[in-house]
Amino acid sequence: MKFPVRLLAFAAMLLACGAIQAQGYPTRAVKLVVPFPAGGPSDIFARMVAHGMTANLGQPVFIENKGGAGGVIGVDYVAKAAPDGYTIALNNLSSLAISPYSLSAMPYDPNKDLALITGVVRVPEVMVVIPGFPVKDLAELIAYAKAHPGKVNFGSAGAGSITHLAGELLKAEAKIDIVHVPYKGAAPVVNDLLGGVVQMAILDVPVVLPHIKSGKLRAIAVTSARRAPSLPEVPTTVEAGYPKVISDNWYGLVAPAKTPAAALKRLHDAAIAALGAPDLLEQFAKLSGVAIPSTPREYAAYVAGEQAKWGAIVKAIGFKE
């Protein structure tokens, strides 16, 4: 079949325009959706990364906060956005590795509806107790809980959150009976800890660090394989003999599935460059954040491992929302 010369010329022009657009990406600002309110640790980490990516992309990367459902609402917004490279999200652990198993109606499939770009930051959690509670380390906490079953309350930032499942993981591994008290966010947990309403919690280090430093809360263990940079004196759960009680929170970058490979590569390269900048690493460390740059394949493998771990815990406790 022969095509008119004009039609062939028009087709060639379209292909050329497409190539130019692909090479020129991005030609406008990129939206980075943070699935939590402004001002929290995730928002702060995202703004640091956005600043670095802006310099590397040559176009602004601006933040839009879309909080709700433990990060699911914001990530769902991006999963359903146009796959053109101009809308991405800072995902959290829960939105990729807990909610798919704990929600009765998950609005997206994290393994099919998202393109994973890179890990961004790992944030250790820390086990804290109120000053009047008669324990000074994890061993004493476990001994006390065994001597007083059902009498120790631990607060969380919400049922099904990492701060909830971290407590469930401790219960399973230490074989203790402690009572979960869910709140709507980390701030009210901290308020009730300071008021003595609950006795303990496992929360992201940045959330409670000021209160640990002031002596209003006592840190007894970091639930991580390595000590937190901002709490070097606090031992880890691994050091205390509980190597499986690890509940690092983490964040990464995702885009809608079917985003062009060229755009994903530009985003990935810009993010990796940002995450390697000494000033960003210094700012991360002040919040006990550890940069976790990765290839998309490495990030996918990491997410798969976390899904297997937390999915099993959700199933074991029979939790469903």
JOZIDA-V303472 format. One record per helix or strand of 3 or more residues. SS is the DSSP state (H for helix, E for strand). FROM is the first residue (numbers start at 1). LEN is the number of residues. If there is no record, write none. Layout:
BEGIN
{{SS:FROM:LEN} {SS:FROM:LEN}}
END
This chain:
BEGIN
{{H:5:20} {E:30:5} {H:41:17} {E:61:5} {H:69:11} {E:87:6} {H:93:10} {E:114:10} {E:125:6} {H:138:10} {E:152:5} {H:162:13} {E:178:5} {H:186:9} {E:200:5} {H:205:10} {E:217:6} {H:229:3} {E:249:8} {H:261:15} {H:278:9} {E:289:3} {H:296:22}}
END
